[in-house]
């Protein structure tokens, strides 16, 4: 690290292109922090970079085609830009290793999921030696949270509590690439959360490949529930979320912790994958339909307002029409707020890819469309129940793609539903509201007193309309609460260059922020 830091030209720019789940998104924050700690600066949007890093995912069947296509397009760019470097990391790099350099010899560095901290040194070594550097470690040396991190948000943060996974799902290659589960100590996690809150963060999402298996290292099955309750003791922390849990590890003490800890949100993402016991058995998912629906029932008994989302795979090898009907029945009973639905595709290196009775593509497509149609109707019906309710919305940056065209701002309700709202305040003079033809940006003046709403602030609104994927508050806001998080966001805008400098995130001594509008993840949690 020292060599790279000493020799990296401060004028060199970088661009990180992220594919995959939240774990990859958070890893990219660390890669940004490492490069900036070594003297690089982020390239301007749309501009050419001196270093381009691909942080890859291996979940999709065509992930390698996508990577090599992008690398091919960069080959001519690199040939005309002396000194430019290309690095490939993440799950696909861990899986393909030397293959990447053989297929794309213009790549300078290939690194895996266990050694992202070595990237600056590998780039420097490749420059000095003028040859590609391939370094893939088989196990984690240092927990990633010890690395510098460039957080993308001033008001919301990912906090990793574990890495790796001990499950053996037949459709998933992640455990082979991320390794066995390794937990952080609770004191280190809470220390990071407290430091984030001190910097202005009001929402954290606890992150793990199998987040509620936390504690397996020490044999404490109630460790995750205890961690949620401990987060409830942190003053200034307003919202706590977590992703993604596994039904086999979801215990009643976690339900109680969610219900009894005020700042733990009544929102749960619980992957189903299939409603058929036979398919679940073939997937090596160690729960069955009855257990899954039992969890949903107990969650709703403790938290009637809970919004539950899920992942579902359609067309797993051997799935019959009867199996698929079982999935539809679970969807009808569970009443998910949203479902992230996927058509099964072969993941090279997984047992499912070699299974017989692969379902024909046309059958998979037809089933997928039926599932989406059913879930869309349920999502719409569930969202309509929110009409007339008064909600506190944490204003977000980049959540509403049409905000500028519609003269609205956007944010998340406590249950994580997306809410679009009109940026005007009840009781203020309408002449200060932005006209529909003008693009609305965070910081729009709402009142004669100069009150402005910023990302990180909290707006109280009344829901007047519901669509399957969002809620709308068409009337004036009932209240705007300016927060420390909004102050932190405003400071970043006032001094962007200074705010971009990373602070080393050491165990127990982390820095600020987490993702807002980072690259969209392909799957909610590596489809696990």
C-alpha positions as CSV (number, residue, x, y, z in Angstrom):
1,X,0.0,0.0,0.0
2,X,2.9,2.3,0.9
3,X,4.6,1.9,-2.5
4,X,1.4,2.6,-4.4
5,X,0.6,5.6,-2.2
6,X,4.1,7.1,-2.7
7,X,4.2,6.7,-6.5
8,X,0.7,7.3,-7.6
9,X,0.3,10.5,-9.5
10,X,-2.3,12.7,-7.8
11,X,-3.6,13.7,-11.3
12,X,-4.5,10.2,-12.2
13,X,-8.2,9.5,-12.4
14,X,-10.2,6.3,-11.8
15,X,-13.6,4.9,-12.8
16,X,-15.2,1.9,-11.0
17,X,-18.0,-0.1,-12.8
18,X,-20.0,-2.3,-10.5
19,X,-22.1,-5.3,-11.2
20,X,-24.0,-7.5,-8.8
21,X,-25.4,-7.4,-5.3
22,X,-25.1,-5.0,-2.4
23,X,-21.9,-6.7,-1.3
24,X,-20.3,-5.7,-4.6
25,X,-21.7,-2.2,-4.3
26,X,-20.2,-1.8,-0.8
27,X,-16.9,-3.4,-2.0
28,X,-16.7,-0.7,-4.7
29,X,-17.0,2.0,-2.0
30,X,-13.9,0.4,-0.5
31,X,-12.1,0.2,-3.8
32,X,-12.8,4.0,-4.3
33,X,-11.4,4.7,-0.8
34,X,-8.3,2.7,-1.5
35,X,-7.6,4.4,-4.8
36,X,-8.2,7.9,-3.4
37,X,-6.0,7.0,-0.4
38,X,-3.3,6.2,-3.0
39,X,-3.7,9.6,-4.7
40,X,-6.1,8.9,-7.5
41,X,-9.2,11.1,-8.0
42,X,-12.6,10.0,-9.4
43,X,-13.0,10.7,-13.1
44,X,-15.6,13.2,-14.2
45,X,-18.9,11.5,-15.3
46,X,-18.6,10.6,-19.0
47,X,-14.9,11.3,-19.1
48,X,-12.0,9.0,-19.8
49,X,-10.1,7.6,-16.7
50,X,-6.5,6.5,-16.2
51,X,-7.7,3.5,-14.3
52,X,-10.9,1.6,-15.0
53,X,-11.9,-1.1,-12.5
54,X,-14.6,-3.7,-13.2
55,X,-16.1,-5.1,-10.0
56,X,-17.8,-8.2,-11.3
57,X,-20.6,-10.6,-10.5
58,X,-20.7,-14.3,-11.4
59,X,-24.4,-14.9,-10.6
60,X,-25.7,-14.4,-14.2
61,X,-25.1,-17.0,-16.9
62,X,-23.8,-14.4,-19.3
63,X,-21.7,-12.4,-16.8
64,X,-18.5,-13.3,-18.6
65,X,-19.9,-12.2,-22.0
66,X,-20.9,-8.9,-20.5
67,X,-17.4,-8.4,-19.1
68,X,-15.5,-9.4,-22.2
69,X,-17.7,-7.2,-24.3
70,X,-16.9,-4.2,-22.1
71,X,-13.2,-5.0,-22.1
72,X,-13.2,-5.3,-25.9
73,X,-14.7,-1.8,-26.2
74,X,-11.9,-0.5,-23.9
75,X,-9.1,-2.1,-25.9
76,X,-9.0,0.7,-28.5
77,X,-9.3,3.4,-25.9
78,X,-6.3,2.0,-24.0
79,X,-4.2,1.7,-27.2
80,X,-4.7,5.4,-27.7
81,X,-4.1,6.4,-24.1
82,X,-0.6,5.7,-22.9
83,X,-0.4,4.7,-19.2
84,X,-4.1,3.7,-19.0
85,X,-4.7,0.6,-16.8
86,X,-7.6,-1.8,-16.6
87,X,-8.3,-4.0,-13.5
88,X,-10.9,-6.7,-13.1
89,X,-12.0,-7.8,-9.6
90,X,-15.0,-9.4,-7.8
91,X,-16.6,-12.8,-8.1
92,X,-16.0,-13.4,-11.8
93,X,-12.3,-12.6,-11.3
94,X,-12.2,-15.0,-8.4
95,X,-13.7,-17.7,-10.6
96,X,-12.0,-17.2,-13.9
97,X,-8.5,-16.1,-12.7
98,X,-5.9,-16.3,-15.5
99,X,-8.6,-16.8,-18.1
100,X,-9.4,-13.1,-18.1
101,X,-5.8,-12.2,-19.1
102,X,-5.7,-14.9,-21.8
103,X,-9.0,-13.6,-23.4
104,X,-8.2,-9.9,-22.8
105,X,-4.4,-9.5,-22.7
106,X,-4.7,-5.7,-22.4
107,X,-6.0,-6.2,-18.8
108,X,-3.3,-5.1,-16.3
109,X,-4.6,-6.5,-13.0
110,X,-6.9,-9.3,-11.9
111,X,-7.8,-9.6,-8.2
112,X,-10.3,-11.6,-6.3
113,X,-12.9,-11.1,-3.5
114,X,-10.4,-11.7,-0.7
115,X,-7.7,-9.2,-1.6
116,X,-9.4,-6.0,-2.7
117,X,-7.0,-4.1,-0.4
118,X,-4.1,-5.0,-2.7
119,X,-5.4,-3.2,-5.8
120,X,-3.2,0.0,-5.6
121,X,-0.1,-2.1,-5.1
122,X,-1.0,-4.4,-7.9
123,X,-1.6,-1.4,-10.3
124,X,1.8,0.0,-9.3
125,X,3.5,-3.4,-9.8
126,X,1.9,-3.8,-13.2
127,X,3.1,-0.4,-14.2
128,X,6.7,-0.9,-13.1
129,X,7.0,-4.5,-14.4
130,X,5.0,-3.8,-17.5
131,X,3.1,-7.1,-17.3
132,X,-0.3,-8.2,-16.0
133,X,-0.6,-9.0,-12.3
134,X,-3.0,-11.8,-11.3
135,X,-3.5,-12.3,-7.6
136,X,-6.3,-14.5,-6.2
137,X,-6.3,-15.5,-2.6
138,X,-8.3,-18.5,-1.4
139,X,-9.3,-17.0,2.0
140,X,-9.8,-13.7,3.6
141,X,-6.7,-12.1,5.1
142,X,-8.2,-9.0,6.7
143,X,-11.9,-8.1,7.2
144,X,-12.8,-5.6,4.5
145,X,-14.0,-3.0,6.9
146,X,-10.4,-2.2,7.9
147,X,-10.0,-0.7,4.4
148,X,-10.4,3.0,3.5
149,X,-13.9,3.7,2.2
150,X,-15.3,6.4,0.0
151,X,-19.0,6.5,1.1
152,X,-21.5,7.6,-1.5
153,X,-24.0,9.0,0.8
154,X,-23.9,11.4,3.8
155,X,-27.1,10.1,5.3
156,X,-27.4,6.3,4.8
157,X,-24.7,3.6,5.1
158,X,-24.0,0.0,4.5
159,X,-22.3,-1.7,7.5
160,X,-20.9,-5.2,6.9
161,X,-21.4,-7.6,9.8
162,X,-20.1,-10.7,8.1
163,X,-18.7,-12.0,4.8
164,X,-19.0,-15.3,3.1
165,X,-21.7,-18.0,3.4
166,X,-21.9,-21.5,4.8
167,X,-24.9,-22.6,2.7
168,X,-24.7,-24.9,-0.3
169,X,-27.6,-23.8,-2.5
170,X,-27.3,-25.7,-5.8
171,X,-28.0,-22.6,-7.9
172,X,-25.5,-20.3,-6.2
173,X,-21.8,-20.0,-6.7
174,X,-21.3,-17.2,-4.1
175,X,-20.0,-19.4,-1.2
176,X,-17.3,-20.8,-3.5
177,X,-16.2,-17.3,-4.4
178,X,-16.7,-15.4,-1.1
179,X,-15.7,-18.3,1.2
180,X,-17.0,-19.5,4.5
181,X,-18.9,-17.1,6.7
182,X,-16.7,-14.9,8.9
183,X,-18.3,-12.6,11.4
184,X,-17.1,-9.3,12.8
185,X,-17.1,-8.7,16.5
186,X,-20.2,-6.9,17.7
187,X,-18.2,-4.1,19.4
188,X,-16.4,-3.4,16.1
189,X,-19.8,-3.2,14.2
190,X,-21.3,-0.9,16.8
191,X,-18.2,1.3,16.9
192,X,-18.5,1.8,13.1
193,X,-22.2,2.6,13.4
194,X,-21.6,5.1,16.2
195,X,-18.9,6.8,14.1
196,X,-21.2,7.0,11.1
197,X,-23.9,8.6,13.2
198,X,-21.4,11.1,14.6
199,X,-20.7,12.1,11.0
200,X,-24.5,12.7,10.2
201,X,-25.7,9.2,9.1
202,X,-29.3,8.5,10.2
203,X,-29.9,5.2,8.5
204,X,-27.7,2.0,8.4
205,X,-28.3,-1.3,6.7
206,X,-26.5,-4.3,8.2
207,X,-25.1,-6.3,5.4
208,X,-24.2,-10.0,5.1
209,X,-24.4,-12.8,2.5
210,X,-26.6,-14.5,5.1
211,X,-27.0,-11.7,7.6
212,X,-29.1,-13.4,10.3
213,X,-26.6,-16.3,10.6
214,X,-24.5,-13.8,12.4
215,X,-23.1,-15.4,15.5
216,X,-22.4,-18.8,14.0
217,X,-18.7,-18.3,14.6
218,X,-19.3,-18.3,18.3
219,X,-22.3,-20.6,18.5
220,X,-24.7,-17.9,19.6
221,X,-28.0,-18.2,17.6
222,X,-29.4,-15.1,19.2
223,X,-26.4,-12.8,18.4
224,X,-28.2,-11.1,15.5
225,X,-31.2,-10.2,17.6
226,X,-28.9,-8.9,20.3
227,X,-27.1,-6.8,17.6
228,X,-30.4,-5.2,16.5
229,X,-31.3,-4.3,20.0
230,X,-27.8,-2.8,20.6
231,X,-28.3,-0.6,17.5
232,X,-31.5,0.7,19.2
233,X,-29.3,2.1,22.0
234,X,-27.3,4.4,19.6
235,X,-28.5,7.9,20.0
236,X,-29.2,9.7,16.7
237,X,-29.6,6.5,14.7
238,X,-33.1,6.7,13.3
239,X,-33.4,3.8,11.0
240,X,-31.9,0.3,11.0
241,X,-32.4,-2.2,8.2
242,X,-30.7,-5.5,7.3
243,X,-30.2,-7.7,4.2
244,X,-30.4,-10.5,3.3
245,X,-31.6,-13.1,5.8
246,X,-32.2,-16.8,5.2
247,X,-35.4,-18.5,6.4
248,X,-33.5,-21.4,8.0
249,X,-31.7,-19.0,10.4
250,X,-34.6,-16.7,11.1
251,X,-35.5,-17.1,14.7
252,X,-38.3,-15.7,16.9
253,X,-35.9,-13.6,18.9
254,X,-35.1,-11.6,15.7
255,X,-38.9,-10.9,15.2
256,X,-39.1,-9.7,18.8
257,X,-36.1,-7.5,18.4
258,X,-37.6,-5.9,15.3
259,X,-40.9,-5.3,17.0
260,X,-39.5,-4.0,20.2
261,X,-36.6,-1.8,19.0
262,X,-38.0,1.5,17.8
263,X,-35.4,2.3,15.2
264,X,-35.4,-1.1,13.6
265,X,-37.7,-0.7,10.6
266,X,-40.7,-3.0,10.0
267,X,-39.4,-4.1,6.7
268,X,-38.1,-7.6,5.9
269,X,-36.5,-9.0,2.7
270,X,-36.9,-12.8,3.0
271,X,-35.9,-14.8,-0.1
272,X,-38.4,-17.6,-1.0
273,X,-36.9,-18.8,-4.2
274,X,-39.7,-21.4,-4.7
275,X,-42.9,-22.4,-3.0
276,X,-42.5,-26.1,-3.9
277,X,-41.0,-28.4,-1.3
278,X,-39.6,-30.6,-4.0
279,X,-37.9,-27.7,-5.7
280,X,-36.6,-26.3,-2.4
281,X,-35.1,-29.7,-1.7
282,X,-33.4,-29.8,-5.1
283,X,-32.1,-26.3,-4.4
284,X,-30.8,-27.5,-1.0
285,X,-32.8,-24.8,0.7
286,X,-33.2,-26.2,4.2
287,X,-36.8,-25.0,4.8
288,X,-40.1,-25.9,3.4
289,X,-43.3,-24.0,2.4
290,X,-44.9,-24.5,5.8
291,X,-41.9,-23.1,7.7
292,X,-41.6,-20.1,5.4
293,X,-45.3,-19.1,5.7
294,X,-45.0,-19.6,9.4
295,X,-42.3,-17.0,9.6
296,X,-44.4,-14.6,7.6
297,X,-47.3,-15.2,9.9
298,X,-45.3,-14.6,13.1
299,X,-43.7,-11.4,11.6
300,X,-47.2,-10.0,10.7
301,X,-48.6,-11.0,14.2
302,X,-45.8,-9.0,15.8
303,X,-45.7,-6.1,13.2
304,X,-49.0,-5.9,11.3
305,X,-47.6,-3.0,9.3
306,X,-44.5,-4.9,8.1
307,X,-43.6,-4.7,4.4
308,X,-42.2,-8.0,3.3
309,X,-40.3,-8.5,0.0
310,X,-38.7,-11.6,-1.5
311,X,-36.6,-13.2,-4.3
312,X,-38.2,-15.9,-6.5
313,X,-36.5,-18.1,-9.2
314,X,-38.8,-19.4,-11.9
315,X,-38.0,-22.5,-14.0
316,X,-35.4,-24.2,-11.8
317,X,-34.4,-27.6,-13.3
318,X,-37.2,-30.1,-12.8
319,X,-39.8,-27.5,-11.9
320,X,-43.2,-28.9,-12.9
321,X,-46.5,-27.0,-13.5
322,X,-47.6,-28.3,-10.1
323,X,-44.4,-27.0,-8.5
324,X,-44.9,-23.6,-10.1
325,X,-48.6,-23.5,-8.9
326,X,-47.2,-24.0,-5.3
327,X,-45.0,-20.9,-5.8
328,X,-48.1,-18.9,-6.9
329,X,-50.0,-20.1,-3.9
330,X,-47.3,-18.9,-1.5
331,X,-47.2,-15.5,-3.2
332,X,-51.0,-15.3,-2.8
333,X,-50.8,-16.1,0.9
334,X,-47.6,-14.1,1.8
335,X,-48.9,-10.9,0.1
336,X,-45.4,-9.5,-0.6
337,X,-45.0,-5.8,-1.0
338,X,-42.6,-6.5,-3.8
339,X,-40.9,-9.6,-5.3
340,X,-37.6,-9.7,-7.2
341,X,-38.3,-12.4,-9.8
342,X,-35.7,-14.1,-11.9
343,X,-35.8,-16.6,-14.7
344,X,-33.5,-19.5,-13.9
345,X,-30.3,-19.4,-15.9
346,X,-27.3,-21.7,-15.6
347,X,-24.6,-20.4,-13.3
348,X,-21.4,-22.1,-14.5
349,X,-19.8,-24.0,-11.7
350,X,-23.0,-24.7,-9.8
351,X,-24.6,-28.2,-9.3
352,X,-27.9,-27.0,-10.8
353,X,-26.2,-26.2,-14.1
354,X,-25.5,-30.0,-14.6
355,X,-29.0,-31.1,-13.5
356,X,-31.3,-33.0,-15.9
357,X,-34.8,-31.8,-16.7
358,X,-33.8,-28.2,-17.6
359,X,-37.0,-26.4,-18.2
360,X,-37.5,-25.1,-21.8
361,X,-37.0,-21.4,-22.2
362,X,-40.5,-20.8,-23.6
363,X,-42.1,-22.5,-20.5
364,X,-39.9,-20.5,-18.1
365,X,-40.9,-17.3,-19.9
366,X,-44.6,-18.1,-19.7
367,X,-44.4,-18.9,-16.0
368,X,-42.4,-15.8,-15.3
369,X,-45.0,-13.6,-16.9
370,X,-47.8,-15.2,-14.9
371,X,-45.8,-14.7,-11.7
372,X,-45.1,-11.1,-12.5
373,X,-48.7,-10.4,-13.3
374,X,-49.9,-11.9,-10.0
375,X,-47.3,-10.0,-8.0
376,X,-47.9,-6.7,-9.7
377,X,-51.6,-7.0,-8.7
378,X,-50.7,-7.9,-5.1
379,X,-48.2,-5.1,-4.9
380,X,-50.7,-2.6,-6.2
381,X,-53.4,-3.8,-3.7
382,X,-51.0,-3.6,-0.8
383,X,-49.8,-0.2,-1.8
384,X,-53.4,1.1,-2.1
385,X,-53.7,0.3,1.7
386,X,-51.3,3.1,2.2
387,X,-53.5,5.8,0.7
388,X,-54.7,8.2,3.3
389,X,-51.8,7.4,5.7
390,X,-49.4,10.0,7.0
391,X,-45.8,8.9,6.5
392,X,-42.4,10.2,7.4
393,X,-40.2,10.1,4.3
394,X,-36.4,10.2,4.5
395,X,-35.5,12.3,1.4
396,X,-33.2,10.5,-0.9
397,X,-30.9,11.5,-3.7
398,X,-31.3,9.7,-7.1
399,X,-34.4,7.6,-6.1
400,X,-36.8,9.4,-8.4
401,X,-35.8,9.1,-12.1
402,X,-38.5,11.4,-13.2
403,X,-38.3,13.9,-10.4
404,X,-37.0,16.7,-12.6
405,X,-39.8,16.2,-15.2
406,X,-42.6,15.9,-12.7
407,X,-41.6,18.6,-10.2
408,X,-41.4,16.1,-7.4
409,X,-38.8,14.9,-4.9
410,X,-38.5,11.3,-3.6
411,X,-37.6,9.3,-0.6
412,X,-38.3,6.2,1.5
413,X,-41.0,5.5,4.0
414,X,-40.1,3.6,7.2
415,X,-41.1,0.3,5.5
416,X,-38.8,1.2,2.6
417,X,-41.7,1.9,0.1
418,X,-40.7,4.5,-2.5
419,X,-42.6,7.8,-2.1
420,X,-42.7,10.7,-4.5
421,X,-43.9,14.0,-3.1
422,X,-44.6,17.5,-4.1
423,X,-42.0,20.0,-2.8
424,X,-44.3,22.5,-1.2
425,X,-45.2,23.0,2.4
426,X,-48.8,23.4,3.7
427,X,-49.4,27.0,4.8
428,X,-46.7,28.6,2.6
429,X,-47.2,31.0,-0.3
430,X,-47.4,29.0,-3.5
431,X,-45.4,31.6,-5.4
432,X,-42.3,30.1,-3.9
433,X,-43.0,26.6,-5.3
434,X,-41.2,25.4,-8.3
435,X,-43.2,25.3,-11.5
436,X,-43.7,21.9,-13.2
437,X,-41.6,22.9,-16.2
438,X,-38.6,23.6,-14.0
439,X,-36.3,20.8,-12.8
440,X,-36.6,20.2,-9.1
441,X,-33.5,19.6,-7.2
442,X,-32.8,18.8,-3.5
443,X,-32.6,22.1,-1.7
444,X,-35.7,23.6,-3.4
445,X,-37.1,26.5,-1.3
446,X,-40.4,25.5,0.3
447,X,-41.5,28.5,2.3
448,X,-41.2,32.3,2.8
449,X,-38.9,31.5,5.7
450,X,-36.4,29.9,3.3
451,X,-37.0,26.3,4.5
452,X,-35.4,23.9,2.1
453,X,-35.6,20.1,1.8
454,X,-32.4,18.2,1.4
455,X,-31.4,14.5,1.1
456,X,-31.3,13.3,4.6
457,X,-34.1,15.5,5.8
458,X,-37.5,14.0,6.8
459,X,-40.7,15.1,5.2
460,X,-44.1,14.2,6.6
461,X,-46.7,13.7,3.8
462,X,-50.1,12.2,3.3
463,X,-50.3,9.5,0.6
464,X,-53.0,10.2,-2.0
465,X,-52.2,7.7,-4.8
466,X,-50.6,4.3,-5.1
467,X,-49.0,2.5,-8.0
468,X,-47.5,-1.1,-7.9
469,X,-44.0,0.2,-7.3
470,X,-44.4,3.6,-5.6
471,X,-46.6,5.9,-3.6
472,X,-47.5,9.5,-4.3
473,X,-48.2,12.4,-2.1
474,X,-49.8,15.0,-4.3
475,X,-50.7,17.6,-1.7
476,X,-48.4,20.0,0.2
477,X,-46.1,18.4,2.8
478,X,-47.4,18.5,6.3
479,X,-43.9,19.1,7.8
480,X,-40.2,19.2,7.0
481,X,-37.7,18.2,9.7
482,X,-34.2,19.3,9.0
483,X,-31.7,16.8,10.3
484,X,-28.0,16.4,11.0
485,X,-28.0,14.1,7.9
486,X,-29.3,17.0,5.7
487,X,-26.6,19.2,7.3
488,X,-24.0,16.6,6.4
489,X,-25.3,16.4,2.8
490,X,-25.2,20.2,2.5
491,X,-21.6,20.3,3.8
492,X,-20.6,17.9,1.0
493,X,-22.2,20.1,-1.6
494,X,-20.4,23.2,-0.3
495,X,-17.0,21.5,-0.2
496,X,-17.1,18.5,-2.6
497,X,-13.4,18.2,-3.1
498,X,-12.7,18.1,0.6
499,X,-15.7,15.8,1.3
500,X,-14.4,13.3,-1.3
501,X,-11.2,12.7,0.6
502,X,-11.5,9.3,2.3
503,X,-10.8,8.7,5.9
504,X,-9.4,5.2,6.7
505,X,-12.1,3.0,7.9
506,X,-10.5,0.9,10.6
507,X,-12.2,-1.6,12.8
508,X,-14.1,0.4,15.4
509,X,-13.0,3.7,13.8
510,X,-14.9,4.0,10.5
511,X,-15.8,7.0,8.3
512,X,-19.0,8.4,7.0
513,X,-21.9,7.5,4.7
514,X,-23.1,4.7,2.4
515,X,-24.8,4.1,-1.0
516,X,-27.5,6.3,-2.4
517,X,-27.4,6.3,-6.2
518,X,-24.7,3.7,-6.8
519,X,-24.9,1.4,-9.8
520,X,-28.1,-0.7,-9.7
521,X,-27.6,-4.2,-8.4
522,X,-28.6,-7.0,-10.7
523,X,-29.9,-9.1,-7.8
524,X,-31.2,-8.3,-4.4
525,X,-28.6,-10.4,-2.6
526,X,-26.7,-12.6,-5.1
527,X,-30.1,-14.4,-5.5
528,X,-29.4,-16.3,-2.3
